[in-house]
């Protein structure tokens, strides 16, 4: 389960980076902000997984 969670979190991060890039390219500030939020969410989840790994 841990590896699947890590993969999903990384996918969320990459999806966010993609949205940011598209938002910047098209001038869509809302899409760019949404991408930033997705990236942050993925990063926070990855950090949570790392903390769990420390206590295993």
CHARMM-style PDB file with segment names, atoms N, HN, CA, C and O in Angstrom:
ATOM      1  N   UNK     1       0.816  -1.194   0.000  1.00  0.00      PROA
ATOM      2  CA  UNK     1       0.000   0.000   0.000  1.00  0.00      PROA
ATOM      3  C   UNK     1       0.861   1.260   0.000  1.00  0.00      PROA
ATOM      4  O   UNK     1       0.472   2.253  -0.614  1.00  0.00      PROA
ATOM      5  N   UNK     2       1.991   1.257   0.651  1.00  0.00      PROA
ATOM      6  HN  UNK     2       2.307   0.450   1.150  1.00  0.00      PROA
ATOM      7  CA  UNK     2       2.849   2.423   0.725  1.00  0.00      PROA
ATOM      8  C   UNK     2       3.379   2.856  -0.625  1.00  0.00      PROA
ATOM      9  O   UNK     2       3.397   4.048  -0.934  1.00  0.00      PROA
ATOM     10  N   UNK     3       3.812   1.897  -1.435  1.00  0.00      PROA
ATOM     11  HN  UNK     3       3.798   0.930  -1.184  1.00  0.00      PROA
ATOM     12  CA  UNK     3       4.361   2.233  -2.748  1.00  0.00      PROA
ATOM     13  C   UNK     3       3.286   2.815  -3.656  1.00  0.00      PROA
ATOM     14  O   UNK     3       3.560   3.739  -4.422  1.00  0.00      PROA
ATOM     15  N   UNK     4       2.075   2.292  -3.580  1.00  0.00      PROA
ATOM     16  HN  UNK     4       1.853   1.542  -2.957  1.00  0.00      PROA
ATOM     17  CA  UNK     4       0.976   2.819  -4.398  1.00  0.00      PROA
ATOM     18  C   UNK     4       0.638   4.247  -3.969  1.00  0.00      PROA
ATOM     19  O   UNK     4       0.380   5.107  -4.811  1.00  0.00      PROA
ATOM     20  N   UNK     5       0.641   4.493  -2.663  1.00  0.00      PROA
ATOM     21  HN  UNK     5       0.850   3.795  -1.979  1.00  0.00      PROA
ATOM     22  CA  UNK     5       0.377   5.844  -2.158  1.00  0.00      PROA
ATOM     23  C   UNK     5       1.450   6.813  -2.629  1.00  0.00      PROA
ATOM     24  O   UNK     5       1.144   7.931  -3.042  1.00  0.00      PROA
ATOM     25  N   UNK     6       2.698   6.389  -2.569  1.00  0.00      PROA
ATOM     26  HN  UNK     6       2.947   5.480  -2.234  1.00  0.00      PROA
ATOM     27  CA  UNK     6       3.800   7.247  -2.998  1.00  0.00      PROA
ATOM     28  C   UNK     6       3.688   7.568  -4.482  1.00  0.00      PROA
ATOM     29  O   UNK     6       3.937   8.700  -4.898  1.00  0.00      PROA
ATOM     30  N   UNK     7       3.316   6.577  -5.277  1.00  0.00      PROA
ATOM     31  HN  UNK     7       3.114   5.658  -4.940  1.00  0.00      PROA
ATOM     32  CA  UNK     7       3.163   6.791  -6.718  1.00  0.00      PROA
ATOM     33  C   UNK     7       2.025   7.762  -7.002  1.00  0.00      PROA
ATOM     34  O   UNK     7       2.149   8.632  -7.864  1.00  0.00      PROA
ATOM     35  N   UNK     8       0.924   7.618  -6.286  1.00  0.00      PROA
ATOM     36  HN  UNK     8       0.823   6.911  -5.586  1.00  0.00      PROA
ATOM     37  CA  UNK     8      -0.215   8.519  -6.476  1.00  0.00      PROA
ATOM     38  C   UNK     8       0.151   9.944  -6.058  1.00  0.00      PROA
ATOM     39  O   UNK     8      -0.237  10.907  -6.719  1.00  0.00      PROA
ATOM     40  N   UNK     9       0.890  10.073  -4.971  1.00  0.00      PROA
ATOM     41  HN  UNK     9       1.206   9.291  -4.434  1.00  0.00      PROA
ATOM     42  CA  UNK     9       1.299  11.400  -4.514  1.00  0.00      PROA
ATOM     43  C   UNK     9       2.218  12.071  -5.533  1.00  0.00      PROA
ATOM     44  O   UNK     9       2.100  13.269  -5.791  1.00  0.00      PROA
ATOM     45  N   UNK    10       3.121  11.302  -6.102  1.00  0.00      PROA
ATOM     46  HN  UNK    10       3.217  10.329  -5.893  1.00  0.00      PROA
ATOM     47  CA  UNK    10       4.021  11.836  -7.126  1.00  0.00      PROA
ATOM     48  C   UNK    10       3.225  12.224  -8.368  1.00  0.00      PROA
ATOM     49  O   UNK    10       3.525  13.230  -9.010  1.00  0.00      PROA
ATOM     50  N   UNK    11       2.210  11.427  -8.706  1.00  0.00      PROA
ATOM     51  HN  UNK    11       1.966  10.610  -8.183  1.00  0.00      PROA
ATOM     52  CA  UNK    11       1.363  11.748  -9.852  1.00  0.00      PROA
ATOM     53  C   UNK    11       0.619  13.056  -9.613  1.00  0.00      PROA
ATOM     54  O   UNK    11       0.491  13.872 -10.526  1.00  0.00      PROA
ATOM     55  N   UNK    12       0.126  13.264  -8.384  1.00  0.00      PROA
ATOM     56  HN  UNK    12       0.230  12.602  -7.642  1.00  0.00      PROA
ATOM     57  CA  UNK    12      -0.555  14.519  -8.046  1.00  0.00      PROA
ATOM     58  C   UNK    12       0.398  15.701  -8.209  1.00  0.00      PROA
ATOM     59  O   UNK    12       0.024  16.747  -8.738  1.00  0.00      PROA
ATOM     60  N   UNK    13       1.631  15.517  -7.746  1.00  0.00      PROA
ATOM     61  HN  UNK    13       1.934  14.667  -7.315  1.00  0.00      PROA
ATOM     62  CA  UNK    13       2.629  16.582  -7.856  1.00  0.00      PROA
ATOM     63  C   UNK    13       2.895  16.922  -9.321  1.00  0.00      PROA
ATOM     64  O   UNK    13       2.928  18.093  -9.698  1.00  0.00      PROA
ATOM     65  N   UNK    14       3.083  15.892 -10.141  1.00  0.00      PROA
ATOM     66  HN  UNK    14       3.055  14.941  -9.835  1.00  0.00      PROA
ATOM     67  CA  UNK    14       3.373  16.116 -11.556  1.00  0.00      PROA
ATOM     68  C   UNK    14       2.177  16.720 -12.290  1.00  0.00      PROA
ATOM     69  O   UNK    14       2.345  17.557 -13.177  1.00  0.00      PROA
ATOM     70  N   UNK    15       0.981  16.296 -11.918  1.00  0.00      PROA
ATOM     71  HN  UNK    15       0.846  15.616 -11.198  1.00  0.00      PROA
ATOM     72  CA  UNK    15      -0.229  16.867 -12.511  1.00  0.00      PROA
ATOM     73  C   UNK    15      -0.292  18.359 -12.199  1.00  0.00      PROA
ATOM     74  O   UNK    15      -0.643  19.170 -13.056  1.00  0.00      PROA
ATOM     75  N   UNK    16       0.051  18.707 -10.969  1.00  0.00      PROA
ATOM     76  HN  UNK    16       0.336  18.048 -10.272  1.00  0.00      PROA
ATOM     77  CA  UNK    16       0.060  20.107 -10.567  1.00  0.00      PROA
ATOM     78  C   UNK    16       1.064  20.920 -11.362  1.00  0.00      PROA
ATOM     79  O   UNK    16       0.772  22.036 -11.790  1.00  0.00      PROA
ATOM     80  N   UNK    17       2.247  20.359 -11.557  1.00  0.00      PROA
ATOM     81  HN  UNK    17       2.485  19.452 -11.209  1.00  0.00      PROA
ATOM     82  CA  UNK    17       3.270  21.063 -12.337  1.00  0.00      PROA
ATOM     83  C   UNK    17       2.792  21.271 -13.770  1.00  0.00      PROA
ATOM     84  O   UNK    17       3.036  22.319 -14.367  1.00  0.00      PROA
ATOM     85  N   UNK    18       2.108  20.266 -14.317  1.00  0.00      PROA
ATOM     86  HN  UNK    18       1.909  19.415 -13.832  1.00  0.00      PROA
ATOM     87  CA  UNK    18       1.578  20.386 -15.674  1.00  0.00      PROA
ATOM     88  C   UNK    18       0.523  21.467 -15.780  1.00  0.00      PROA
ATOM     89  O   UNK    18       0.520  22.249 -16.730  1.00  0.00      PROA
ATOM     90  N   UNK    19      -0.370  21.511 -14.808  1.00  0.00      PROA
ATOM     91  HN  UNK    19      -0.367  20.876 -14.036  1.00  0.00      PROA
ATOM     92  CA  UNK    19      -1.407  22.552 -14.805  1.00  0.00      PROA
ATOM     93  C   UNK    19      -0.779  23.937 -14.691  1.00  0.00      PROA
ATOM     94  O   UNK    19      -1.223  24.884 -15.341  1.00  0.00      PROA
ATOM     95  N   UNK    20       0.248  24.047 -13.866  1.00  0.00      PROA
ATOM     96  HN  UNK    20       0.608  23.278 -13.338  1.00  0.00      PROA
ATOM     97  CA  UNK    20       0.927  25.340 -13.722  1.00  0.00      PROA
ATOM     98  C   UNK    20       1.512  25.786 -15.057  1.00  0.00      PROA
ATOM     99  O   UNK    20       1.372  26.944 -15.451  1.00  0.00      PROA
ATOM    100  N   UNK    21       2.162  24.865 -15.743  1.00  0.00      PROA
ATOM    101  HN  UNK    21       2.276  23.924 -15.423  1.00  0.00      PROA
ATOM    102  CA  UNK    21       2.796  25.184 -17.021  1.00  0.00      PROA
ATOM    103  C   UNK    21       1.759  25.619 -18.054  1.00  0.00      PROA
ATOM    104  O   UNK    21       1.959  26.600 -18.770  1.00  0.00      PROA
ATOM    105  N   UNK    22       0.656  24.889 -18.124  1.00  0.00      PROA
ATOM    106  HN  UNK    22       0.493  24.092 -17.542  1.00  0.00      PROA
ATOM    107  CA  UNK    22      -0.399  25.244 -19.076  1.00  0.00      PROA
ATOM    108  C   UNK    22      -1.009  26.589 -18.703  1.00  0.00      PROA
ATOM    109  O   UNK    22      -1.279  27.421 -19.569  1.00  0.00      PROA
ATOM    110  N   UNK    23      -1.224  26.794 -17.399  1.00  0.00      PROA
ATOM    111  HN  UNK    23      -1.005  26.118 -16.695  1.00  0.00      PROA
ATOM    112  CA  UNK    23      -1.780  28.065 -16.940  1.00  0.00      PROA
ATOM    113  C   UNK    23      -0.880  29.239 -17.288  1.00  0.00      PROA
ATOM    114  O   UNK    23      -1.359  30.285 -17.726  1.00  0.00      PROA
ATOM    115  N   UNK    24       0.431  29.067 -17.093  1.00  0.00      PROA
ATOM    116  HN  UNK    24       0.820  28.217 -16.738  1.00  0.00      PROA
ATOM    117  CA  UNK    24       1.382  30.132 -17.443  1.00  0.00      PROA
ATOM    118  C   UNK    24       1.392  30.379 -18.950  1.00  0.00      PROA
ATOM    119  O   UNK    24       1.424  31.526 -19.396  1.00  0.00      PROA
ATOM    120  N   UNK    25       1.364  29.303 -19.727  1.00  0.00      PROA
ATOM    121  HN  UNK    25       1.338  28.372 -19.365  1.00  0.00      PROA
ATOM    122  CA  UNK    25       1.438  29.424 -21.181  1.00  0.00      PROA
ATOM    123  C   UNK    25       0.203  30.098 -21.768  1.00  0.00      PROA
ATOM    124  O   UNK    25       0.293  30.831 -22.752  1.00  0.00      PROA
ATOM    125  N   UNK    26      -0.942  29.845 -21.159  1.00  0.00      PROA
ATOM    126  HN  UNK    26      -1.015  29.250 -20.359  1.00  0.00      PROA
ATOM    127  CA  UNK    26      -2.186  30.402 -21.692  1.00  0.00      PROA
ATOM    128  C   UNK    26      -2.628  31.665 -20.971  1.00  0.00      PROA
ATOM    129  O   UNK    26      -3.598  32.303 -21.381  1.00  0.00      PROA
ATOM    130  N   UNK    27      -1.932  32.035 -19.906  1.00  0.00      PROA
ATOM    131  HN  UNK    27      -1.144  31.517 -19.573  1.00  0.00      PROA
ATOM    132  CA  UNK    27      -2.310  33.220 -19.142  1.00  0.00      PROA
ATOM    133  C   UNK    27      -3.492  32.974 -18.226  1.00  0.00      PROA
ATOM    134  O   UNK    27      -4.120  33.924 -17.758  1.00  0.00      PROA
ATOM    135  N   UNK    28      -3.804  31.721 -17.965  1.00  0.00      PROA
ATOM    136  HN  UNK    28      -3.294  30.950 -18.346  1.00  0.00      PROA
ATOM    137  CA  UNK    28      -4.930  31.343 -17.101  1.00  0.00      PROA
ATOM    138  C   UNK    28      -4.441  31.259 -15.654  1.00  0.00      PROA
ATOM    139  O   UNK    28      -3.915  30.232 -15.224  1.00  0.00      PROA
ATOM    140  N   UNK    29      -4.619  32.343 -14.917  1.00  0.00      PROA
ATOM    141  HN  UNK    29      -5.046  33.177 -15.266  1.00  0.00      PROA
ATOM    142  CA  UNK    29      -4.127  32.398 -13.543  1.00  0.00      PROA
ATOM    143  C   UNK    29      -4.842  31.402 -12.630  1.00  0.00      PROA
ATOM    144  O   UNK    29      -4.244  30.868 -11.696  1.00  0.00      PROA
ATOM    145  N   UNK    30      -6.120  31.157 -12.904  1.00  0.00      PROA
ATOM    146  HN  UNK    30      -6.605  31.590 -13.663  1.00  0.00      PROA
ATOM    147  CA  UNK    30      -6.882  30.207 -12.087  1.00  0.00      PROA
ATOM    148  C   UNK    30      -6.325  28.786 -12.244  1.00  0.00      PROA
ATOM    149  O   UNK    30      -6.170  28.064 -11.259  1.00  0.00      PROA
ATOM    150  N   UNK    31      -6.031  28.398 -13.467  1.00  0.00      PROA
ATOM    151  HN  UNK    31      -6.158  28.984 -14.267  1.00  0.00      PROA
ATOM    152  CA  UNK    31      -5.465  27.072 -13.714  1.00  0.00      PROA
ATOM    153  C   UNK    31      -4.071  26.961 -13.092  1.00  0.00      PROA
ATOM    154  O   UNK    31      -3.715  25.918 -12.545  1.00  0.00      PROA
ATOM    155  N   UNK    32      -3.298  28.023 -13.177  1.00  0.00      PROA
ATOM    156  HN  UNK    32      -3.588  28.870 -13.621  1.00  0.00      PROA
ATOM    157  CA  UNK    32      -1.966  28.031 -12.583  1.00  0.00      PROA
ATOM    158  C   UNK    32      -2.062  27.872 -11.062  1.00  0.00      PROA
ATOM    159  O   UNK    32      -1.292  27.117 -10.469  1.00  0.00      PROA
ATOM    160  N   UNK    33      -2.992  28.572 -10.438  1.00  0.00      PROA
ATOM    161  HN  UNK    33      -3.618  29.185 -10.920  1.00  0.00      PROA
ATOM    162  CA  UNK    33      -3.175  28.470  -8.985  1.00  0.00      PROA
ATOM    163  C   UNK    33      -3.648  27.079  -8.593  1.00  0.00      PROA
ATOM    164  O   UNK    33      -3.224  26.537  -7.572  1.00  0.00      PROA
ATOM    165  N   UNK    34      -4.519  26.506  -9.401  1.00  0.00      PROA
ATOM    166  HN  UNK    34      -4.863  26.946 -10.230  1.00  0.00      PROA
ATOM    167  CA  UNK    34      -4.992  25.149  -9.140  1.00  0.00      PROA
ATOM    168  C   UNK    34      -3.833  24.160  -9.224  1.00  0.00      PROA
ATOM    169  O   UNK    34      -3.741  23.232  -8.420  1.00  0.00      PROA
ATOM    170  N   UNK    35      -2.962  24.361 -10.186  1.00  0.00      PROA
ATOM    171  HN  UNK    35      -3.036  25.115 -10.839  1.00  0.00      PROA
ATOM    172  CA  UNK    35      -1.781  23.510 -10.332  1.00  0.00      PROA
ATOM    173  C   UNK    35      -0.851  23.632  -9.143  1.00  0.00      PROA
ATOM    174  O   UNK    35      -0.299  22.636  -8.675  1.00  0.00      PROA
ATOM    175  N   UNK    36      -0.676  24.847  -8.652  1.00  0.00      PROA
ATOM    176  HN  UNK    36      -1.125  25.656  -9.032  1.00  0.00      PROA
ATOM    177  CA  UNK    36       0.162  25.050  -7.471  1.00  0.00      PROA
ATOM    178  C   UNK    36      -0.423  24.320  -6.267  1.00  0.00      PROA
ATOM    179  O   UNK    36       0.307  23.708  -5.486  1.00  0.00      PROA
ATOM    180  N   UNK    37      -1.740  24.390  -6.124  1.00  0.00      PROA
ATOM    181  HN  UNK    37      -2.333  24.887  -6.758  1.00  0.00      PROA
ATOM    182  CA  UNK    37      -2.407  23.705  -5.014  1.00  0.00      PROA
ATOM    183  C   UNK    37      -2.242  22.194  -5.126  1.00  0.00      PROA
ATOM    184  O   UNK    37      -1.987  21.522  -4.127  1.00  0.00      PROA
ATOM    185  N   UNK    38      -2.387  21.657  -6.334  1.00  0.00      PROA
ATOM    186  HN  UNK    38      -2.594  22.203  -7.146  1.00  0.00      PROA
ATOM    187  CA  UNK    38      -2.213  20.214  -6.542  1.00  0.00      PROA
ATOM    188  C   UNK    38      -0.792  19.781  -6.217  1.00  0.00      PROA
ATOM    189  O   UNK    38      -0.575  18.733  -5.609  1.00  0.00      PROA
ATOM    190  N   UNK    39       0.173  20.595  -6.626  1.00  0.00      PROA
ATOM    191  HN  UNK    39      -0.003  21.446  -7.120  1.00  0.00      PROA
ATOM    192  CA  UNK    39       1.570  20.259  -6.363  1.00  0.00      PROA
ATOM    193  C   UNK    39       1.854  20.266  -4.859  1.00  0.00      PROA
ATOM    194  O   UNK    39       2.523  19.373  -4.339  1.00  0.00      PROA
ATOM    195  N   UNK    40       1.343  21.269  -4.178  1.00  0.00      PROA
ATOM    196  HN  UNK    40       0.799  21.994  -4.600  1.00  0.00      PROA
ATOM    197  CA  UNK    40       1.543  21.356  -2.725  1.00  0.00      PROA
ATOM    198  C   UNK    40       0.893  20.171  -2.029  1.00  0.00      PROA
ATOM    199  O   UNK    40       1.468  19.590  -1.109  1.00  0.00      PROA
ATOM    200  N   UNK    41      -0.310  19.814  -2.471  1.00  0.00      PROA
ATOM    201  HN  UNK    41      -0.777  20.286  -3.218  1.00  0.00      PROA
ATOM    202  CA  UNK    41      -1.013  18.672  -1.884  1.00  0.00      PROA
ATOM    203  C   UNK    41      -0.188  17.399  -2.049  1.00  0.00      PROA
ATOM    204  O   UNK    41      -0.048  16.620  -1.107  1.00  0.00      PROA
ATOM    205  N   UNK    42       0.355  17.190  -3.238  1.00  0.00      PROA
ATOM    206  HN  UNK    42       0.241  17.823  -4.004  1.00  0.00      PROA
ATOM    207  CA  UNK    42       1.190  16.016  -3.482  1.00  0.00      PROA
ATOM    208  C   UNK    42       2.439  16.016  -2.617  1.00  0.00      PROA
ATOM    209  O   UNK    42       2.844  14.979  -2.092  1.00  0.00      PROA
ATOM    210  N   UNK    43       3.051  17.194  -2.474  1.00  0.00      PROA
ATOM    211  HN  UNK    43       2.722  18.036  -2.901  1.00  0.00      PROA
ATOM    212  CA  UNK    43       4.257  17.295  -1.645  1.00  0.00      PROA
ATOM    213  C   UNK    43       3.958  16.997  -0.177  1.00  0.00      PROA
ATOM    214  O   UNK    43       4.728  16.306   0.490  1.00  0.00      PROA
ATOM    215  N   UNK    44       2.846  17.517   0.318  1.00  0.00      PROA
ATOM    216  HN  UNK    44       2.220  18.078  -0.224  1.00  0.00      PROA
ATOM    217  CA  UNK    44       2.483  17.274   1.716  1.00  0.00      PROA
ATOM    218  C   UNK    44       2.190  15.799   1.963  1.00  0.00      PROA
ATOM    219  O   UNK    44       2.569  15.250   2.998  1.00  0.00      PROA
ATOM    220  N   UNK    45       1.523  15.168   1.023  1.00  0.00      PROA
ATOM    221  HN  UNK    45       1.215  15.614   0.183  1.00  0.00      PROA
ATOM    222  CA  UNK    45       1.239  13.739   1.169  1.00  0.00      PROA
ATOM    223  C   UNK    45       2.530  12.926   1.146  1.00  0.00      PROA
ATOM    224  O   UNK    45       2.669  11.953   1.888  1.00  0.00      PROA
ATOM    225  N   UNK    46       3.476  13.325   0.291  1.00  0.00      PROA
ATOM    226  HN  UNK    46       3.363  14.115  -0.312  1.00  0.00      PROA
ATOM    227  CA  UNK    46       4.766  12.631   0.249  1.00  0.00      PROA
ATOM    228  C   UNK    46       5.501  12.789   1.575  1.00  0.00      PROA
ATOM    229  O   UNK    46       6.120  11.843   2.062  1.00  0.00      PROA
ATOM    230  N   UNK    47       5.432  13.969   2.150  1.00  0.00      PROA
ATOM    231  HN  UNK    47       4.929  14.737   1.755  1.00  0.00      PROA
ATOM    232  CA  UNK    47       6.074  14.198   3.437  1.00  0.00      PROA
ATOM    233  C   UNK    47       5.438  13.315   4.507  1.00  0.00      PROA
ATOM    234  O   UNK    47       6.139  12.770   5.359  1.00  0.00      PROA
ATOM    235  N   UNK    48       4.115  13.172   4.465  1.00  0.00      PROA
ATOM    236  HN  UNK    48       3.546  13.615   3.772  1.00  0.00      PROA
ATOM    237  CA  UNK    48       3.428  12.294   5.405  1.00  0.00      PROA
ATOM    238  C   UNK    48       3.868  10.851   5.262  1.00  0.00      PROA
ATOM    239  O   UNK    48       4.034  10.149   6.260  1.00  0.00      PROA
ATOM    240  N   UNK    49       4.056  10.404   4.040  1.00  0.00      PROA
ATOM    241  HN  UNK    49       3.921  10.974   3.229  1.00  0.00      PROA
ATOM    242  CA  UNK    49       4.526   9.038   3.799  1.00  0.00      PROA
ATOM    243  C   UNK    49       5.938   8.845   4.353  1.00  0.00      PROA
ATOM    244  O   UNK    49       6.253   7.790   4.903  1.00  0.00      PROA
ATOM    245  N   UNK    50       6.778   9.856   4.208  1.00  0.00      PROA
ATOM    246  HN  UNK    50       6.521  10.713   3.761  1.00  0.00      PROA
ATOM    247  CA  UNK    50       8.141   9.765   4.719  1.00  0.00      PROA
ATOM    248  C   UNK    50       8.133   9.664   6.234  1.00  0.00      PROA
ATOM    249  O   UNK    50       8.925   8.921   6.814  1.00  0.00      PROA
ATOM    250  N   UNK    51       7.241  10.410   6.880  1.00  0.00      PROA
ATOM    251  HN  UNK    51       6.598  11.015   6.410  1.00  0.00      PROA
ATOM    252  CA  UNK    51       7.139  10.325   8.349  1.00  0.00      PROA
ATOM    253  C   UNK    51       6.679   8.927   8.760  1.00  0.00      PROA
ATOM    254  O   UNK    51       7.194   8.356   9.721  1.00  0.00      PROA
ATOM    255  N   UNK    52       5.717   8.386   8.033  1.00  0.00      PROA
ATOM    256  HN  UNK    52       5.298   8.850   7.253  1.00  0.00      PROA
ATOM    257  CA  UNK    52       5.247   7.027   8.335  1.00  0.00      PROA
ATOM    258  C   UNK    52       6.394   6.024   8.202  1.00  0.00      PROA
ATOM    259  O   UNK    52       6.540   5.121   9.025  1.00  0.00      PROA
ATOM    260  N   UNK    53       7.209   6.197   7.147  1.00  0.00      PROA
ATOM    261  HN  UNK    53       7.090   6.931   6.478  1.00  0.00      PROA
ATOM    262  CA  UNK    53       8.338   5.284   6.932  1.00  0.00      PROA
ATOM    263  C   UNK    53       9.335   5.334   8.076  1.00  0.00      PROA
ATOM    264  O   UNK    53       9.930   4.314   8.422  1.00  0.00      PROA
ATOM    265  N   UNK    54       9.526   6.502   8.667  1.00  0.00      PROA
ATOM    266  HN  UNK    54       9.043   7.331   8.386  1.00  0.00      PROA
ATOM    267  CA  UNK    54      10.470   6.636   9.772  1.00  0.00      PROA
ATOM    268  C   UNK    54      10.018   5.800  10.968  1.00  0.00      PROA
ATOM    269  O   UNK    54      10.845   5.231  11.681  1.00  0.00      PROA
ATOM    270  N   UNK    55       8.717   5.728  11.185  1.00  0.00      PROA
ATOM    271  HN  UNK    55       8.045   6.190  10.607  1.00  0.00      PROA
ATOM    272  CA  UNK    55       8.200   5.015  12.359  1.00  0.00      PROA
ATOM    273  C   UNK    55       7.917   3.542  12.093  1.00  0.00      PROA
ATOM    274  O   UNK    55       7.401   2.847  12.967  1.00  0.00      PROA
ATOM    275  N   UNK    56       8.242   3.067  10.924  1.00  0.00      PROA
ATOM    276  HN  UNK    56       8.662   3.632  10.214  1.00  0.00      PROA
ATOM    277  CA  UNK    56       8.034   1.643  10.624  1.00  0.00      PROA
ATOM    278  C   UNK    56       9.234   0.840  10.992  1.00  0.00      PROA
ATOM    279  OT1 UNK    56       9.240  -0.378  10.810  1.00  0.00      PROA
TER     280      UNK     56
END
